[in-house]
Amino acid sequence: MLNLVISGYYGFKNFGDEAILSVLTEHLKSLGANVTVITSNPAYTSQKDNVETVKTFDIKNIIRVLKNSDALISGGGSLLQDVTSLKSLMYYAFIIFLALIFKKKVLIFAQGIGPLNSKLSQFIVKNLLKQAAFISVRDEKSLELLADAGISAKLVCDPIFSVEIPETSKEKKLVIQLRSFPTLNDEFLNELAQNINKNFSDKKIEILSLQDSLDKDVCEKFNNILKNLNPNIITSVKTGLLPQEIINTIANAEYLIGMRFHALLIGLRAGTKTLAINYDIKVENLAKSFDLPMLNLSQNNEFENEFEILKNLDVSKLIETSKSKVFDWSEFDKNLCD
């Protein structure tokens, strides 16, 4: 039996990361592996994924589990970048460094690498990843960044494409998923509310938080904007949901207006008519690859046109395109088990 340790942004109840962890742990357990996850919230992660856990800064126990492991899996997500903070990059790099010190196999799983703005970050990441047994990345920019450093990697689609979507009947419901962001201003929110009221006031509206620490306040704010605009509109704010509950909420909706990449991805997999709010290049790329209507935070928008495209989306085409993206485990498994 393989003893594996997973390091990533886990335990913070961010839907995308937690869903990726569930996909990864389920796959590893199907291979007969014993899995330990380094997490900020051991009780939550242990209950959600039925795995052994160790707390993020419990270095003594992290050293213990790494010494007793066969391999470290770092990822998914954007762990090795210094835009969020240099401190977080140093932490994830330190975990990789420990595994290498103990002569353990290191696999980089479906990560977005970079940006690496400081010379120190570039030096650390380049020298650590040159010693990894296998690297998979989720975007072309990461692939090019590593290639420029003389490091080979495999480009994969997002692991969430592996998530099983429950078969469910669609409700007359619109799900709105928002997150806080500097350019998500009142002018945009008011115009969005006006167009939702114009097009979907006859439907139940659920405003969905995917990470309460970042999403809850703006979701509640938008709910108040809608209710002030139309007191008769039926709305609710959904917070504190487990990943499977979030998937079910999006899957049984007729429409989705969303910001977060993984909310949009679940909508596509579920055949939910989806409109993207573009705050990040990964959202823009996803919307373009699926021909989705899209609103931009940083420029004027043709709301009426984008809402009309949303209502006329071909659901069967969305499902067919999403099913064509299959996460390839073959090289990961080969390098893990060799």
Summary of the structure (lengths in Angstrom):
residues: 338
radius of gyration: 20.7
end to end distance: 12.9
largest distance: 63.3
contacts: 1132
relative contact order: 0.11
helix: 47%
strand: 20%
